[in-house]
Amino acid sequence: MPRTVRNFHCYTIALAAAYLSIACPADAVELKLLSPNAMKTALNDLIPQFERLSGHHVTIFYATASKLVKEIDDGRTADVAILSPEQIEQLEDDGKVVEDSVTPVAKLEIGLIIRKGATKPDISTVHKLKQTLMAARSVASGDPKTSASGEYFSNLLERLRIADAIKPKIKSLSSSTAAIEAVAKGEAEIGIGMASMASRDGTELAGIFPAQAKKLKSYAVGILATSDHMQAAKDFASFVTSPSSLATFKTNGFEAP
């Protein structure tokens, strides 16, 4: 590893460590984290760093944000949750999230997803985006009732006044993850999903929607009132919102909160 890269890596780790209370082996705990599917790529990079720096172990349960909120409302026990700021704040009002523990994490853009190697359509303007959607044989999208990207896409079609023409071609699935998988399997020509989830086996990001149609999905972290490991949960919240973690989020398609 070149010296400049090695030095930067060491600096990043040291900076992250400053946000943690390092646990002795006897004090190490298992943290339970609830997270939307869209966070998976970034957390795949961040969780091993946190575990190495803190000594704690993190178990993650991934699902759609709406399902996670329902699980928390129904009494699911965990230590930390990553959801939209509005969802976290509502849970705080309901006594499910520790007061004043809500911290912004990152924002994520929604874009158009295609099979890897396919010709990338031009969606640089709203007019060209409409042409692409009209020309597509099929479009995979999350169910608007359970998927943030699906809800956004449904509203976008209404705003663009092409809902009646596009809806017969939509394959409505349980989540944006399922929509991306449908594209990978050739079950849909294009898909709508979070930018961070686009580069999977068999798929890639065709592009982010133009400014007039752009949507940023915000995420925040909150400590759940059911946590038995408050200090470790605080350490995780501090770590995942630290400058070094933001740099990792950015490499995975996110933006600053």
Secondary structure as the mmCIF struct_conf table of DSSP 4:
data_model
#
loop_
_struct_conf.conf_type_id
_struct_conf.id
_struct_conf.beg_label_comp_id
_struct_conf.beg_label_asym_id
_struct_conf.beg_label_seq_id
_struct_conf.end_label_comp_id
_struct_conf.end_label_asym_id
_struct_conf.end_label_seq_id
HELX_RH_AL_P HELX_RH_AL_P1 ARG A 3 ALA A 17
TURN_TY1_P TURN_TY1_P1 ALA A 18 TYR A 19
HELX_LH_PP_P HELX_LH_PP_P1 ILE A 22 CYS A 24
HELX_RH_3T_P HELX_RH_3T_P1 PRO A 25 ASP A 27
STRN STRN1 GLU A 30 PRO A 36
HELX_RH_3T_P HELX_RH_3T_P2 ASN A 37 MET A 39
HELX_RH_AL_P HELX_RH_AL_P2 LYS A 40 SER A 54
STRN STRN2 HIS A 57 ALA A 63
HELX_RH_AL_P HELX_RH_AL_P3 ALA A 65 ASP A 73
TURN_TY1_P TURN_TY1_P2 ASP A 74 GLY A 75
BEND BEND1 ASP A 79 ASP A 79
STRN STRN3 VAL A 80 LEU A 83
HELX_RH_AL_P HELX_RH_AL_P4 PRO A 85 ASP A 93
TURN_TY1_P TURN_TY1_P3 ASP A 94 GLY A 95
BEND BEND2 LYS A 96 LYS A 96
STRN STRN4 VAL A 97 VAL A 97
TURN_TY1_P TURN_TY1_P4 GLU A 99 ASP A 100
STRN STRN5 THR A 103 ARG A 115
TURN_TY1_P TURN_TY1_P5 LYS A 116 GLY A 117
BEND BEND3 ALA A 118 ALA A 118
HELX_LH_PP_P HELX_LH_PP_P2 THR A 119 PRO A 121
BEND BEND4 SER A 124 THR A 125
HELX_RH_AL_P HELX_RH_AL_P5 VAL A 126 ALA A 135
BEND BEND5 ARG A 137 ARG A 137
STRN STRN6 VAL A 139 GLY A 142
TURN_TY1_P TURN_TY1_P6 PRO A 144 THR A 146
HELX_RH_AL_P HELX_RH_AL_P6 ALA A 148 LEU A 160
TURN_TY1_P TURN_TY1_P7 ARG A 161 ARG A 161
HELX_RH_AL_P HELX_RH_AL_P7 ALA A 163 ILE A 166
HELX_RH_3T_P HELX_RH_3T_P3 LYS A 167 LYS A 169
STRN STRN7 ILE A 170 LEU A 173
BEND BEND6 SER A 174 SER A 175
HELX_RH_AL_P HELX_RH_AL_P8 SER A 176 ALA A 184
TURN_TY1_P TURN_TY1_P8 LYS A 185 GLY A 186
BEND BEND7 GLU A 187 GLU A 189
STRN STRN8 ILE A 190 MET A 194
HELX_RH_3T_P HELX_RH_3T_P4 ALA A 195 MET A 197
BEND BEND8 ALA A 198 ARG A 200
TURN_TY1_P TURN_TY1_P9 ASP A 201 GLY A 202
STRN STRN9 THR A 203 ILE A 208
HELX_LH_PP_P HELX_LH_PP_P3 PHE A 209 PRO A 210
HELX_RH_3T_P HELX_RH_3T_P5 ALA A 211 ALA A 213
STRN STRN10 LEU A 216 ILE A 223
STRN STRN11 LEU A 224 LEU A 224
TURN_TY1_P TURN_TY1_P10 ALA A 225 THR A 226
BEND BEND9 ASP A 228 ASP A 228
HELX_RH_AL_P HELX_RH_AL_P9 MET A 230 VAL A 240
TURN_TY1_P TURN_TY1_P11 THR A 241 THR A 241
BEND BEND10 SER A 242 SER A 242
HELX_RH_AL_P HELX_RH_AL_P10 PRO A 243 THR A 251
TURN_TY1_P TURN_TY1_P12 ASN A 252 GLY A 253
STRN STRN12 PHE A 254 GLU A 255
#
